[in-house]
Amino acid sequence: MTPWNLLALTPLPPEALRGLLAPLGDRVTLSFARDRAAMEAALPQAEIVLGDWSAGLAMDAAAVAAAPRLAFVQQPSVGVDGHDLAALSAAGVPLANTAGVSAVAVAEWCLGAALTLSRRLVAADAAVRAGGWPQLDLGPRELSGSHVGVVGYGPIGQECARLFGALGCRVSHWTRTPRGEGYAPLEEVVATADVLVVVIALSDETRGLVDPARMKKGALLVNAARGGVVDQRALAAALREGHLGGAALDVFDTEPLPPDDPLRDLTSVLLSPHVAGVTPQSTGRLVASVVGNLTAAVEEKKIENVVNDAPARIRRRDGSGK
């Protein structure tokens, strides 16, 4: 059998990637691209694309048009930012993600961030390091008994609901397709939550979905989705004006966070470098998911976690678009 041409856009060193994809053996030939020019040069021969988890390189409409042999795109993350799902669907090319592999890691981060904000742990640490002892001034509060609203109810949202519920919180959630116990309208979840946890995928429909000005006064915001889901400028204003009690952010409109971003100057914000889902355990699950799907693809078996409107089994193309 002729090997499949696999174009890898991931930032891993070639030798490391060859090691991870060793189970595919001689069923694939690997090429690599770490910038747009290299990607464009390789696309005419690419049959399978392994995406860039940082979303720096993606299969937009122009890239899809430049890849007449393309049969499958595997994204090594939950988010599929930058990929043009409509263009891929029109070309009959399935795009799969790694849904669920980071659910526990991200949910634990959200819980830890909420506890950090509610118990004022960062402020306490800073005060003690500076020689203070503010036992009566910090104003911490218990998370148990709070109303936690979860925006997004995929594997991460469901795990968040489980963890916060186990801590004694009352949990409600909103998702685009109503389901699950505790579902409530978005406006109600945003306006009534003491802690709002955002874990929904970014899309045209969810961009700017959460307006911090509509949240309950003194509420806490935890965002582990994408920066674009929350109006970041409005968030900075709500924190600066004291409308919100605090925020924990693992994601931002621009990453890394620019040096002059106003969020850096707000002590009520816990900043994190997009690592909520990065643990050895979740990485192991991600690698297993990616290798499993690539193996299924070259063996013409069913692909898991296809996110666009395309068949879950791939077929080889002759370069004429057929």
TIMI-89639 format. One record per atom (N, C-alpha, C, O): x, y, z. Coordinates in steps of 0.001 Angstrom, whole numbers, padded with zeros to 6 digits, always signed. Example, Ala and Ser with C-alpha at 12.3 -4.5 7.8 and 13.67 -1.06 7.14 Angstrom:
# TIMI-89639
+013190-005690+007800
+012300-004500+007800
+013200-003300+007800
+014236-003319+008465
+012850-002250+007080
+013670-001060+007140
+012900+000030+007870
+013409+001138+008039
# end
This chain:
# TIMI-89639
+000847-001204+000000
+000000+000000+000000
+000879+001249+000000
+001870+001329+000725
+000503+002199-000809
+001243+003461-000865
+001039+004239+000428
-000103+004422+000852
+002109+004702+001067
+001955+005454+002312
+001149+006734+002100
+001161+007328+001021
+000455+007137+003153
-000288+008392+003136
+000673+009540+003434
+001569+009407+004268
+000486+010646+002764
+001298+011836+003023
+000686+012624+004177
-000398+013192+004048
+001388+012653+005300
+000909+013324+006501
+001728+014589+006729
+002948+014533+006885
+001049+015719+006745
+001686+017013+007006
+001430+017415+008444
+000282+017589+008852
+002499+017561+009213
+002379+017912+010626
+002656+019394+010830
+003715+019897+010454
+001686+020093+011435
+001833+021520+011722
+002151+021775+013187
+002341+022923+013588
+002210+020731+013983
+002445+020882+015415
+003853+021417+015685
+004763+021179+014891
+004043+022138+016798
+005362+022711+017108
+006360+021729+017705
+007449+022138+018107
+006021+020444+017776
+006970+019471+018310
+008150+019289+017364
+007976+019388+016149
+009333+019030+017882
+010486+018717+017019
+010176+017474+016190
+009501+016563+016670
+010662+017429+014951
+010369+016293+014074
+010674+014933+014687
+009881+014002+014551
+011809+014809+015356
+012165+013502+015918
+011195+013090+017014
+010841+011917+017132
+010769+014058+017813
+009800+013749+018865
+008477+013296+018260
+007847+012358+018748
+008068+013970+017198
+006807+013607+016560
+006913+012238+015886
+005974+011444+015932
+008054+011968+015265
+008249+010652+014654
+008128+009558+015711
+007577+008488+015450
+008647+009833+016902
+008545+008854+017980
+007105+008623+018401
+006691+007483+018613
+006340+009704+018524
+004939+009571+018947
+004102+008843+017899
+003172+008110+018235
+004441+009054+016622
+003664+008455+015537
+004263+007126+015056
+003863+006600+014017
+005218+006591+015814
+005847+005328+015431
+004838+004193+015229
+005054+003347+014361
+003734+004143+016005
+002767+003060+015778
+002188+003021+014366
+001675+001986+013940
+002265+004133+013636
+001751+004153+012269
+002704+003483+011291
+002320+003143+010172
+003947+003294+011717
+004926+002599+010904
+005132+003236+009544
+005213+004458+009418
+005216+002370+008506
+005465+002856+007154
+004181+003153+006398
+004188+003277+005174
+003079+003266+007129
+001811+003595+006477
+001681+005079+006179
+000769+005488+005460
+002591+005898+006727
+002579+007338+006448
+003993+007816+006155
+004970+007250+006644
+004085+008855+005359
+005330+009595+005201
+005105+010971+005802
+004087+011613+005542
+006054+011419+006603
+005877+012657+007353
+006582+013827+006687
+007711+013708+006211
+005885+014971+006664
+006509+016250+006330
+006082+017241+007394
+005091+017027+008092
+006836+018330+007516
+006617+019257+008621
+006575+020694+008110
+007263+021053+007154
+005748+021510+008772
+005682+022937+008441
+005412+023713+009719
+004523+023372+010499
+006213+024784+009920
+006017+025602+011114
+005727+027059+010770
+005688+027912+011657
+005525+027346+009486
+005106+028688+009097
+004197+028569+007884
+004088+027505+007276
+003540+029684+007538
+002536+029642+006492
+003132+029286+005135
+002525+028544+004363
+004307+029811+004847
+004918+029543+003551
+005223+028063+003379
+004958+027492+002321
+005774+027442+004403
+006090+026019+004333
+004825+025188+004223
+004783+024191+003502
+003788+025611+004950
+002517+024897+004871
+001945+024956+003462
+001511+023941+002917
+001945+026145+002875
+001391+026312+001529
+002166+025493+000505
+001584+024973-000446
+003468+025379+000696
+004288+024598-000230
+003977+023105-000142
+004087+022381-001131
+003586+022650+001054
+003349+021223+001270
+001909+020798+001009
+001652+019614+000795
+000977+021725+001022
-000444+021377+000933
-000842+020633-000346
-001694+019748-000259
-000290+020926-001518
-000738+020212-002721
-000583+018692-002633
-001337+017963-003278
+000374+018206-001851
+000587+016764-001730
+000032+016186-000428
+000035+014969-000243
-000439+017037+000467
-000886+016566+001783
-002203+015809+001675
-003154+016276+001048
-002244+014640+002294
-003474+013844+002346
-004094+013864+003744
-005315+013817+003895
-003253+013933+004739
-003692+014047+006131
-002922+015202+006755
-001714+015327+006553
-003617+016047+007515
-002973+017156+008215
-003154+016969+009711
-004271+016786+010194
-002059+017016+010430
-002080+017035+011886
-001902+018478+012309
-000855+019075+012062
-002927+019047+012952
-002972+020481+013180
-002013+021006+014231
-001285+020259+014884
-002042+022307+014364
-001213+023059+015311
-002082+023395+016511
-003061+024128+016371
-001748+022879+017686
-002623+023087+018844
-002659+024541+019305
-003574+024930+020031
-001695+025341+018902
-001705+026755+019290
-002559+027598+018358
-002707+028800+018581
-003125+026993+017316
-003971+027675+016328
-003202+028691+015498
-003799+029535+014830
-001866+028609+015539
-001088+029514+014721
-001203+029200+013236
-001211+030100+012397
-001294+027904+012921
-001514+027449+011555
-002819+026663+011535
-003074+025851+012424
-003639+026905+010526
-004934+026240+010482
-005394+026081+009047
-004915+026769+008145
-006318+025177+008851
-006883+024919+007533
-008053+025868+007302
-009216+025508+007484
-007710+027096+006892
-008748+028048+006514
-009189+027745+005086
-008714+026786+004478
-010086+028552+004555
-010642+028270+003228
-009564+028221+002158
-009605+027367+001272
-008591+029137+002234
-007518+029162+001241
-006666+027907+001326
-006267+027357+000300
-006384+027447+002540
-005576+026248+002712
-006306+025014+002189
-005702+024148+001558
-007608+024941+002455
-008399+023808+001963
-008383+023785+000432
-008227+022726-000176
-008544+024948-000179
-008548+025037-001636
-007210+024633-002233
-007153+024151-003364
-006137+024825-001482
-004790+024512-001971
-004397+023060-001745
-003278+022665-002073
-005303+022259-001187
-004981+020869-000834
-005957+019897-001503
-006835+019356-000831
-005821+019664-002815
-006789+018831-003537
-006775+017361-003124
-007742+016642-003374
-005690+016909-002494
-005609+015509-002059
-006064+015325-000608
-006143+014198-000121
-006356+016412+000070
-006654+016342+001505
-007859+015449+001785
-008913+015586+001164
-007677+014522+002744
-008747+013589+003098
-009138+013663+004567
-010235+013238+004930
-008266+014191+005420
-008551+014175+006865
-007683+015209+007578
-006510+015382+007246
-008274+015898+008565
-007541+016821+009438
-007768+016379+010874
-008909+016277+011322
-006692+016119+011591
-006767+015781+013008
-006201+016942+013816
-005025+017279+013681
-007027+017548+014648
-006578+018632+015513
-006161+018058+016863
-006970+017388+017504
-004920+018295+017324
-004460+017722+018592
-004849+018569+019803
-004018+018858+020664
-006116+018960+019857
-006644+019740+020972
-008162+019664+020905
-008728+019133+019951
-008811+020202+021930
-010275+020252+021921
-010744+021387+021015
-011663+021202+020217
-010119+022561+021131
-010482+023698+020308
-010054+023504+018861
-009004+022922+018588
-010873+023995+017938
-010557+023895+016508
-010485+025296+015903
-010856+025498+014746
-010012+026253+016680
-009923+027652+016256
-009142+027776+014950
-008107+027134+014772
-009644+028597+014052
-008941+028898+012825
-009296+027995+011665
-009230+028430+010516
-009671+026754+011922
-010071+025849+010854
-011421+026294+010290
-012319+026670+011045
-011559+026253+009002
-012824+026624+008361
-013669+025364+008209
-013500+024605+007255
-014576+025150+009155
-015374+023927+009153
-016253+023828+007914
-016442+022746+007359
-016792+024972+007485
-017664+024963+006310
-016891+024566+005060
-017384+023778+004253
-015680+025104+004891
-014868+024769+003724
-014465+023297+003744
-014487+022632+002709
-014102+022794+004909
-013740+021385+005023
-014945+020485+004736
-014813+019464+004061
-016116+020865+005250
-017325+020080+005009
-017666+020068+003528
-018012+019026+002971
-017567+021236+002890
-017876+021320+001459
-016945+020439+000640
-017337+019915-000403
-015713+020274+001112
-014742+019432+000414
-014865+017961+000807
-014169+017105+000261
-015760+017672+001765
-015929+016301+002221
-014817+015805+003105
-014590+014600+003207
-014108+016739+003758
-012945+016401+004587
-013320+016466+006065
-013650+017540+006568
-013277+015338+006763
-013599+015374+008194
-012494+016047+009012
-011306+015881+008737
-012912+016804+010013
-012003+017412+010986
-012363+016840+012351
-013507+016948+012792
-011392+016235+013015
-011620+015645+014328
-010792+016368+015376
-009692+016844+015096
-011335+016446+016591
-010578+017002+017705
-010305+015901+018732
-010507+014720+018448
-009849+016287+019912
-009547+015315+020973
-010478+015546+022160
-010038+015690+023301
-011761+015578+021863
-012776+015885+022885
-012618+014996+024107
-012445+013782+024002
-012683+015637+025276
-012712+014904+026532
-011370+014611+027162
-011317+014286+028348
-010265+014712+026406
-008989+014284+026970
-008522+015191+028110
-007803+014743+029003
-008923+016459+028083
-008477+017401+029121
-009585+017779+030092
-009435+018728+030862
-010694+017051+030065
-011852+017441+030881
-011515+017500+032373
-011843+018477+033046
-010869+016470+032881
-010540+016447+034309
-009549+017557+034644
-009718+018264+035638
-008521+017710+033821
-007492+018724+034090
-008093+020128+034107
-007827+020902+035027
-008897+020462+033103
-009464+021806+033025
-010460+022041+034154
-010478+023117+034753
-011287+021041+034447
-012264+021196+035531
-011571+021385+036872
-012020+022186+037691
-010482+020657+037107
-009733+020835+038358
-009137+022238+038433
-009129+022859+039497
-008630+022742+037286
-008101+024103+037271
-009205+025099+037612
-008984+026025+038392
-010377+024919+037042
-011486+025836+037311
-011856+025824+038791
-012094+026874+039388
-011902+024640+039373
-012209+024544+040804
-011112+025204+041636
-011398+025968+042558
-009852+024905+041305
-008742+025516+042035
-008739+027027+041907
-008471+027738+042876
-009040+027525+040700
-009071+028972+040489
-010187+029616+041288
-009998+030678+041882
-011356+028975+041307
-012480+029519+042072
-012170+029554+043568
-012511+030517+044254
-011530+028514+044064
-011139+028487+045474
-010082+029558+045761
-010130+030219+046799
-009141+029723+044854
-008103+030744+045026
-008709+032137+045120
-008310+032943+045961
-009677+032414+044249
-010335+033726+044282
-011188+033902+045522
-011119+034935+046189
-011986+032904+045830
-012932+033057+046948
-012216+033127+048292
-012671+033826+049198
-011096+032407+048434
-010357+032429+049700
-009234+033468+049699
-008495+033580+050677
-009101+034226+048610
-008144+035333+048498
-006712+034854+048765
-005956+035509+049481
-006355+033724+048192
-005063+033099+048477
-003886+033906+047939
-002853+034013+048601
-004037+034477+046737
-002927+035246+046166
-002660+036502+046990
-001506+036830+047270
-003721+037203+047377
-003560+038415+048182
-002967+038085+049553
-002142+038836+050074
-003391+036960+050132
-002856+036553+051429
-001368+036262+051330
-000587+036690+052181
-000976+035532+050289
+000434+035207+050095
+001267+036477+049931
+002324+036616+050547
+000785+037402+049099
+001528+038643+048853
+001673+039466+050127
+002727+040043+050389
+000597+039513+050917
+000632+040310+052148
+001638+039755+053150
+002393+040509+053764
+001643+038436+053313
+002564+037821+054273
+004007+037985+053805
+004895+038255+054613
+004245+037822+052504
+005599+038003+051972
+006092+039442+052181
+007290+039683+052334
+005145+040391+052186
+005519+041792+052366
+005613+042190+053834
+005865+043352+054151
+005409+041217+054736
+005524+041504+056158
+004204+041761+056857
+004183+042054+058052
+003102+041656+056128
+001798+041901+056736
+001214+040654+057371
+001760+039556+057262
+000080+040859+058041
-000640+039751+058689
-002136+040102+058716
-002709+040320+059783
-002770+040154+057510
-004115+040722+057384
-005252+039747+057687
-006092+039474+056830
-005270+039227+058913
-006292+038240+059250
-007710+038807+059130
-008637+038076+058783
-007883+040076+059408
-009221+040660+059436
-009557+041466+058191
-010665+041991+058075
-008619+041572+057261
-008822+042492+056134
-009053+041813+054788
-009535+042456+053855
-008723+040544+054668
-008766+039904+053358
-010185+039697+052832
-010440+039851+051638
-011093+039352+053721
-012473+039120+053297
-012684+037855+052488
-013399+037900+051486
-012093+036718+052875
-012344+035484+052132
-013758+034985+052374
-014411+035363+053346
-014220+034120+051462
-015549+033543+051644
-015526+032081+051237
-014674+031649+050460
-016476+031328+051776
-016552+029906+051447
-017181+029714+050070
-018088+030445+049673
-016678+028719+049359
-017269+028368+048071
-018497+027488+048254
-019454+027592+047487
-018479+026634+049251
-019618+025768+049536
-020868+026605+049779
-020831+027588+050519
-021960+026214+049158
-023205+026955+049296
-023411+028020+048242
-024493+028599+048147
-022381+028287+047444
-022497+029289+046397
-023265+028736+045201
-023379+027525+045015
-023784+029653+044403
-024391+029258+043131
-023324+029364+042053
-022824+030453+041773
-022982+028249+041458
-021987+028200+040387
-022716+027996+039066
-023455+027026+038895
-022500+028916+038136
-023057+028786+036807
-021977+028334+035841
-020878+028888+035834
-022278+027341+035030
-021318+026796+034074
-021830+027075+032665
-022930+026656+032305
-021042+027775+031883
-021401+028072+030489
-020663+027080+029595
-019449+027171+029412
-021414+026140+029048
-020840+025042+028274
-021042+023746+029036
-020741+023664+030227
-021551+022732+028347
-021843+021481+029062
-021381+020261+028274
-022075+019247+028202
-020187+020384+027683
-019531+019224+027104
-018835+018458+028223
-019199+018612+029389
-017839+017635+027891
-017141+016860+028929
-016543+017732+030026
-016577+017345+031194
-015993+018906+029683
-015403+019782+030701
-016495+020365+031589
-016375+020348+032814
-017559+020881+030980
-018646+021462+031759
-019288+020458+032692
-019625+020784+033830
-019455+019241+032212
-020050+018204+033058
-019141+017852+034231
-019617+017623+035343
-017830+017810+033981
-016894+017527+035070
-016848+018685+036059
-016719+018464+037263
-016952+019925+035560
-017042+021081+036462
-018276+020964+037355
-018195+021189+038563
-019402+020619+036770
-020636+020486+037547
-020468+019429+038633
-020938+019611+039756
-019807+018336+038305
-019601+017273+039288
-018704+017736+040436
-019022+017512+041604
-017586+018381+040104
-016643+018796+041138
-017222+019883+042045
-017125+019794+043269
-017824+020907+041438
-018394+021975+042258
-019581+021459+043076
-019777+021872+044219
-020368+020558+042488
-021486+019982+043229
-021012+019189+044428
-021633+019223+045491
-019889+018458+044254
-019349+017665+045362
-018874+018543+046510
-018771+018086+047648
-018586+019807+046208
-018117+020734+047234
-019279+021441+047938
-019068+022270+048823
-020492+021107+047539
-021657+021698+048194
-022198+022929+047498
-022970+023684+048090
-021811+023146+046260
-022321+024289+045502
-023621+023910+044782
-023835+022749+044434
-024464+024886+044572
-025641+024701+043723
-025223+025054+042305
-024788+026176+042045
-025350+024113+041396
-024817+024277+040053
-025941+024336+039022
-026827+023481+039000
-025889+025350+038175
-026749+025394+036997
-025848+025574+035781
-024681+025945+035907
-026400+025308+034613
-025559+025421+033419
-026389+025845+032220
-027613+025716+032196
-025666+026361+031218
-026279+026662+029926
-025421+026072+028836
-024193+026103+028912
-026065+025538+027826
-025381+025060+026636
-026286+025306+025443
-027496+025475+025597
-025700+025326+024255
-026482+025672+023070
-027579+024661+022769
-028622+025016+022221
-027345+023401+023128
-028372+022367+022990
-028830+021986+024387
-028112+021272+025087
-030010+022441+024818
-030449+022203+026200
-030409+020724+026571
-031002+019886+025891
-029703+020417+027655
-029642+019039+028137
-029078+019031+029541
-028401+019969+029962
-029365+017970+030252
-028790+017767+031564
-029563+018436+032680
-030201+019470+032484
-029496+017831+033847
-030149+018400+035025
-029453+019701+035410
-028224+019769+035454
-030244+020727+035686
-029691+022014+036054
-029603+022996+034913
-029089+024100+035092
-030096+022623+033735
-030068+023556+032599
-030939+024769+032901
-032022+024643+033472
-030450+025952+032511
-031199+027203+032690
-030837+028142+031538
-029792+027967+030911
-031677+029126+031252
-031350+030090+030189
-030040+030820+030491
-029688+031031+031651
-029334+031197+029443
-028043+031867+029605
-028159+033119+030453
-027344+033337+031350
-029161+033944+030179
-029319+035203+030919
-029443+034944+032416
-028894+035686+033230
-030163+033895+032771
-030354+033559+034188
-029052+033065+034810
-028706+033464+035921
-028332+032203+034105
-027077+031664+034625
-026075+032790+034859
-025428+032842+035905
-025946+033687+033888
-024974+034781+033988
-025353+035755+035095
-024488+036211+035843
-026634+036074+035204
-027074+037129+036126
-027156+036679+037577
-027141+037521+038475
-027243+035362+037837
-027495+034906+039208
-026329+034155+039837
-026341+033911+041043
-025322+033782+039051
-024224+032975+039589
-023310+033791+040498
-022978+034938+040197
-022913+033191+041600
-021869+033781+042443
-020494+033543+041814
-019582+034359+041945
-020373+032410+041131
-019157+032068+040386
-019605+031616+039000
-020396+030680+038876
-019105+032273+037962
-019445+031903+036598
-018226+031248+035957
-017165+031863+035848
-018385+030005+035538
-017310+029226+034944
-017597+029078+033452
-018637+028542+033069
-016682+029551+032615
-016884+029557+031164
-015994+028500+030527
-014768+028599+030575
-016619+027485+029929
-015856+026385+029319
-016486+025967+027990
-016455+024789+027635
-017047+026907+027268
-017694+026611+025993
-016740+026897+024838
-015895+027787+024925
-016883+026136+023763
-015995+026315+022605
-016238+027665+021943
-017356+028180+021946
-015181+028229+021378
-015299+029488+020649
-015791+029219+019234
-015270+028340+018548
-016784+029969+018802
-017300+029909+017439
-017883+031277+017128
-017895+032158+017988
-018362+031461+015923
-019017+032731+015586
-020206+032972+016498
-020516+034114+016836
-020873+031891+016898
-022050+031996+017744
-021711+032366+019184
-022501+033030+019856
-020540+031942+019663
-020200+032174+021072
-019217+033314+021291
-018912+033646+022436
-018719+033914+020231
-017787+035031+020391
-018496+036195+021106
-019564+036629+020672
-017903+036696+022198
-018515+037777+022970
-019770+037358+023693
-020587+038205+024053
-019944+036056+023915
-021168+035526+024514
-021417+036054+025923
-022551+036378+026275
-020361+036142+026728
-020509+036533+028136
-020141+037999+028312
-019015+038413+028036
-021118+038775+028777
-020903+040194+029076
-020754+040341+030586
-021732+040178+031315
-019552+040645+031070
-019341+040756+032526
-020255+041776+033191
-020565+041640+034374
-020691+042793+032456
-021569+043810+033044
-022913+043242+033453
-023610+043827+034283
-023288+042093+032870
-024574+041472+033190
-024474+040477+034341
-025472+039887+034755
-023261+040299+034851
-023086+039379+035970
-023501+040038+037279
-023592+041262+037382
-023747+039204+038261
-024129+039649+039604
-022989+040461+040218
-021819+040113+040062
-023336+041541+040913
-022309+042376+041549
-021547+041548+042573
-022141+040859+043403
-020222+041625+042500
-019370+040882+043416
-019074+039462+042982
-018332+038753+043662
-019641+039031+041859
-019445+037660+041396
-018012+037443+040918
-017273+038396+040669
-017640+036185+040798
-016324+035784+040317
-016467+035137+038946
-017415+034389+038706
-015538+035421+038054
-015542+034850+036715
-014314+033970+036531
-013195+034382+036837
-014527+032753+036029
-013447+031827+035719
-013580+031459+034248
-014586+030877+033843
-012567+031795+033441
-012630+031512+032007
-011509+030559+031610
-010328+030906+031658
-011909+029341+031215
-010955+028358+030701
-011383+027902+029313
-011018+026813+028871
-012163+028742+028624
-012655+028411+027288
-011706+028976+026239
-010710+028345+025888
-012018+030159+025746
-011166+030946+024875
-011402+032407+025241
-012481+032773+025707
-010379+033243+025024
-010512+034641+025396
-011685+035311+024720
-012340+036163+025320
-011965+034940+023474
-013011+035600+022712
-014423+035349+023193
-015341+036066+022794
-014625+034345+024043
-015976+034063+024537
-016443+035144+025502
-017635+035441+025574
-015516+035728+026236
-015821+036802+027184
-015325+038117+026604
-014216+038190+026075
-016140+039147+026704
-015725+040482+026250
-014610+040961+027173
-014874+041424+028283
-013356+040849+026713
-012205+041103+027581
-012104+042561+027990
-011720+042855+029122
-012441+043477+027100
-012407+044896+027444
-013455+045214+028506
-013194+045963+029447
-014652+044629+028340
-015705+044837+029330
-015334+044197+030660
-015691+044708+031722
-014617+043079+030600
-014178+042421+031827
-013219+043312+032602
-013368+043479+033813
-012234+043887+031913
-011287+044778+032589
-012013+045949+033232
-011672+046355+034342
-013015+046497+032540
-013780+047625+033086
-014577+047193+034307
-014625+047920+035298
-015206+046019+034252
-016016+045535+035376
-015166+045276+036607
-015626+045481+037730
-013932+044829+036413
-013028+044601+037529
-012496+045919+038079
-012416+046111+039292
-012138+046812+037183
-011604+048102+037596
-012633+048898+038405
-012288+049578+039371
-013889+048803+037997
-014957+049559+038647
-015523+048868+039880
-016383+049422+040564
-015042+047654+040167
-015500+046941+041349
-016812+046213+041179
-017390+045745+042160
-017294+046105+039949
-018550+045377+039736
-018374+043891+040007
-019259+043249+040573
-017216+043336+039597
-016923+041938+039869
-015946+041819+041029
-015127+042705+041272
-016055+040697+041739
-015165+040468+042866
-013799+039947+042455
-012843+040038+043225
-013699+039402+041253
-012425+038882+040787
-012620+038024+039557
-013748+037702+039183
-011518+037656+038933
-011561+036803+037752
-010310+035951+037702
-009241+036364+038151
-010455+034753+037147
-009321+033858+036894
-009358+033517+035419
-010357+033004+034916
-008259+033805+034723
-008228+033666+033269
-007071+032780+032841
-005914+033049+033163
-007393+031721+032112
-006359+030873+031527
-006219+031153+030038
-005318+030626+029385
-007111+031985+029500
-007158+032251+028062
-007385+033742+027830
-007969+034431+028666
-006910+034233+026673
-006967+035666+026386
-007213+035898+024897
-007010+035008+024072
-007656+037110+024573
-007865+037467+023169
-006587+037293+022364
-006609+036757+021256
-005470+037750+022929
-004163+037608+022298
-003253+036838+023236
-003126+037190+024409
-002617+035786+022727
-001718+034979+023549
-000353+034867+022879
-000273+034593+021682
+000731+035080+023648
+000792+035477+025052
+000146+036854+025304
-000018+037653+024382
-000209+037106+026544
-000832+038363+026923
+000143+039509+026684
+001254+039487+027213
-000251+040519+025891
+000664+041634+025589
+001132+042362+026842
+000386+042448+027818
+002350+042884+026831
+002891+043575+028013
+002044+044755+028483
+002019+045058+029676
+001349+045424+027561
+000572+046602+027934
-000899+046299+028176
-001707+047221+028284
-001259+045025+028263
-002668+044690+028485
-003094+045164+029875
-002384+044915+030849
-004249+045846+029985
-004695+046386+031279
-004967+045315+032333
-004982+045621+033526
-005179+044081+031924
-005421+043019+032901
-004212+042806+033802
-004356+042387+034951
-003023+043092+033287
-001806+042895+034070
-001749+043795+035309
-001070+043471+036284
-002454+044913+035269
-002390+045881+036363
-003480+045677+037410
-003535+046405+038401
-004347+044687+037193
-005477+044478+038102
-005146+043344+039067
-004968+042196+038658
-005068+043676+040338
-004707+042667+041339
-005830+041688+041616
-005605+040667+042266
-007030+041972+041141
-008167+041072+041366
-008251+039980+040309
-009214+039214+040286
-007252+039900+039436
-007245+038898+038372
-006138+037886+038603
-004991+038249+038863
-006492+036613+038504
-005521+035529+038523
-005209+035177+037074
-006103+034768+036333
-003956+035330+036661
-003555+035113+035276
-002824+033785+035128
-001984+033428+035954
-003157+033061+034065
-002578+031739+033835
-002278+031582+032342
-003081+032021+031519
-001150+030971+031965
-000698+030946+030568
-001268+029798+029719
-000514+029053+029094
-002580+029663+029701
-003265+028652+028884
-002726+027251+029178
-002305+026523+028279
-002751+026901+030457
-002216+025591+030858
-003229+024764+031646
-002864+023745+032233
-004485+025181+031669
-005475+024459+032469
-005558+022992+032089
-005729+022131+032951
-005439+022708+030807
-005574+021325+030359
-004266+020589+030205
-004250+019471+029692
-003164+021185+030636
-001845+020586+030402
-001370+019865+031659
-000861+020482+032594
-001545+018563+031660
-001012+017699+032707
-000418+016467+032021
-000757+016186+030871
+000458+015731+032702
+000974+014501+032084
-000139+013521+031723
-000073+012829+030708
-001173+013477+032584
-002263+012541+032325
-003057+012934+031084
-003366+012088+030244
-003390+014241+030968
-004174+014675+029809
-003351+014584+028525
-003888+014290+027457
-002040+014838+028632
-001179+014715+027461
-001141+013274+026966
-001163+013024+025761
-001085+012341+027890
-001110+010928+027511
-002402+010559+026802
-002395+009831+025810
-003514+011073+027325
-004801+010787+026674
-004871+011441+025297
-005435+010870+024363
-004294+012644+025170
-004302+013336+023885
-003510+012549+022837
-003978+012354+021715
-002319+012104+023206
-001495+011352+022268
-002217+010079+021837
-002223+009733+020656
-002825+009385+022796
-003549+008159+022478
-004716+008439+021537
-004985+007655+020627
-005410+009559+021755
-006538+009926+020904
-006083+010231+019485
-006689+009771+018517
-004999+011019+019365
-004490+011395+018043
-003993+010172+017282
-004369+009960+016129
-003149+009368+017924
-002595+008185+017244
-003707+007208+016888
-003681+006596+015821
-004682+007061+017778
-005797+006169+017500
-006597+006605+016288
-006983+005779+015460
-006847+007908+016184
-007611+008401+015044
-006821+008323+013742
-007375+007974+012700
-005530+008646+013796
-004710+008554+012586
-004607+007094+012114
-004619+006817+010915
-004509+006188+013059
-004479+004769+012709
-005791+004344+012066
-005802+003638+011057
-006894+004781+012659
-008208+004459+012081
-008337+005033+010679
-008914+004401+009795
-007799+006233+010477
-007908+006878+009169
-007185+006079+008093
-007756+005799+007039
-005938+005713+008350
-005178+005007+007310
-005674+003586+007117
-005415+002972+006082
-006391+003052+008114
-006972+001713+007977
-008403+001769+007472
-009085+000749+007378
-008854+002995+007143
-010205+003221+006613
-011279+002739+007575
-012305+002197+007165
-011023+002947+008866
-011997+002642+009910
-012646+003941+010389
-012239+005026+009972
-013640+003839+011251
-014368+005017+011714
-013474+005921+012556
-012752+005456+013438
-013535+007223+012269
-012797+008238+013015
-013676+008755+014151
-014882+008923+013975
-013087+009003+015297
-013827+009514+016456
-013749+011036+016520
-012791+011645+016044
-014767+011633+017112
-014794+013073+017438
-014728+013983+016210
-014066+015020+016242
-015409+013599+015133
-015518+014481+013966
-016447+015641+014328
-017559+015420+014807
-015992+016875+014100
-016746+018052+014549
-017438+018804+013423
-018184+019749+013679
-017200+018399+012183
-017859+019084+011067
-018778+018108+010329
-018854+016927+010668
-019454+018615+009341
-020412+017808+008585
-019680+017090+007450
-019709+017521+006297
-019027+015989+007808
-018264+015207+006836
-018250+013757+007303
-018447+013494+008489
-018024+012813+006397
-018033+011390+006772
-016974+011066+007817
-015920+011701+007866
-017265+010074+008650
-016324+009660+009692
-015346+008608+009190
-014548+008085+009968
-015396+008292+007906
-014392+007426+007271
-013810+008182+006086
-014547+008811+005327
-012505+008124+005926
-011879+008899+004866
-011689+008054+003614
-011686+006824+003666
-011535+008730+002510
-011209+008049+001263
-010083+008817+000579
-009969+010037+000700
-009278+008087-000123
-008134+008694-000794
-008609+009473-002012
-009536+009052-002703
-007967+010619-002273
-008320+011457-003415
-007192+011443-004430
-006030+011228-004087
-007551+011675-005684
-006558+011596-006755
-005939+012929-007116
-005122+013008-008033
-006323+013987-006397
-005758+015306-006661
-006601+016138-007574
-006288+017305-007812
-007679+015566-008099
-008580+016309-008969
-009794+016812-008223
-010728+017345-008821
-009776+016633-006874
-010930+017016-006064
-011936+015893-005934
-013013+016093-005372
-011601+014698-006449
-012504+013545-006399
-011921+012453-005529
-012537+011400-005364
# end
